[in-house]
Amino acid sequence: MDLPSTLQTTPKLPMQLGLPFDDLWSFVLFIACLSAAIGLVYLFCGQKFAERISTGTDDYADQLLPRQLATHEEYSKGFLVYFGTMVATVLVLSLIGPNNLVALGVPLPKDLSPGAVPIAVALILVGLMPTVPLLLDVEKWLRRYAHERAYIPSAARATAQRLAAADFDFTAYEGDVLHQPEMRGVEAADFTRPRRSLEHDWARLSCLVYEQKYRRTAGLMDRNRKEIDGKATWRLTERRRQRTPLMPTSRCGAPSATISTSCTSCSVVRCA
């Protein structure tokens, strides 16, 4: 008995994935293109993750680059979150396949091999993300989330707050240090002023400027002193070599002053 046309099941086409299992060459091509796509995404993520998100604000932390607001470990942790999400996006889109991507509205070249889908997806993603407003908003949200995982800039703000609330020891800046150009306008009585007063803040800032200049100058002088000592040692060695006469040696290597008619060191008569 024939079923009504409304109850007849229509055949469904199997979903064509981008990862080919039948052809070994296509599989190798897919892996090679996927590796190239990951490298392209890595370069893109490395450049974008190092950019600031908030611009045009009065917050001092927003004026610094993300790499300056986190340690190497924290920065790497946030970058892995950002980079891993982008790579996962490329991998998922590649596994969907070219036919399904075209059906979803992704512009792909006609007759594109399934093995070359990853590099095509990476090029489209990297090229369209900075220009399409929706993709740009998604990328900024993902980058902000990754920055938060790396404590950017919350860790820098917390450190700045602790430094601002910390007590300052002025004992090392009394005496002759007050006559330095960096300590202009600072008096010894300003060290005992109440906190948050103009005189106390100016004295603290002047001490920090003096300390930074002193450390930088001391480090430069140490390097110069090492270079001068090294050059002086080299010149002294060269002068000693020029003043010391070279003594001729025999075939056995013994100085000629110790050589007689019969050389005892090499048992050769007149070896000089």
C-alpha positions, 0 to 999 in steps of 0.5 A: 500500500502506497503512503500518501504523498504528505507522509512520504519521507524525503531523502536528506543529504548528508552534511558535508564536513570540511574535514575529508576522510576519504582522500589522503591528499585532501586530508594533508591539504586540510592540515597544512591549510589549518596550520597556516590559518592558525599562524595567520590568526596568531599574528592577527591576535598578537597585534590586536591583543596589544592594543588599548580598548578604551581611548580618549578617557582621563584614566591614566591606566587607559593611556598605557599599553596592555603589555605594560599593565600586566606581568608576563604570566598574566599577559600570556594567560589572557592572550591564550584565552583570546587566541584560543577562542579565535582558533576555535572559531576558525576550526568550527567554521572549517568543519562546517564545510564550504557548501554550508558556509555559502548557505550561511552567507559566508562569501567563498570562492566557487569550487573551493576544495574542502581542504583549503577552507581553513585558510579561506575562513581565516583570511575572511575573518581577519579581513572582515573583522576590523571593517564589519561593525558587528564583528568589531564589537564581538572582537572588542568584547572578546578582547576586553574579556581576555584583558580582564582574565589577565587583570588588565588594568585592574592589577595596575589600578590596585598597585597604584592605589596601594602606592598612593596609600603607602607611607613615605620615608623621607629620612634619606632625603634630608640634609644635602639632598634638599639642595639638589635641583630636583628638590627645588621648593621643598623644605624639611618641614614639608616632610612632616606635613599632613598627608594630601596637603600640597606641600607633602605631595610636592615633597613626595613627588620631588623625592621620587623624581630625584630617586629616579634620576639618581638611580638612572645616573648611577646605573649609567655611571656603573656601565661607563666605569665597567667600559672604561675599566675594560678598555684600560685593562686591554690597553695595559695588556697590549702595552705589556705585550709590546714591551716584552721581547719575544724569545726565540724557541727551539723546535722542542719549544724550549727557550733559546737561553737554555739551549746548549750544544746538546739540548737535554729537553729534546735530545737534539744537538743544536736544535736551535 
